[in-house]
């Protein structure tokens, strides 16, 4: 399934999301709200950008297109 995320990818997105949201809450900097995107895609285990790029970190990287 294109767009699928592996365990390490999901964990790094969730971690980055929590850090960025904390940054936004503490500083009021709107850039930190991008953490919501990281958090949601990490929890869902699917990234809409990965599909068109043929990236699938569930199964070791890029899918082959025939």
PyMOL commands that set and color helices and strands:
alter all, ss='L'
color gray80, all
select helices_A, chain A and resi 7-27+30-44+48-53+57-59
alter helices_A, ss='H'
color red, helices_A
select strands_A, chain A and resi 55-56+61-62
alter strands_A, ss='S'
color yellow, strands_A
deselect
rebuild
show_as cartoon
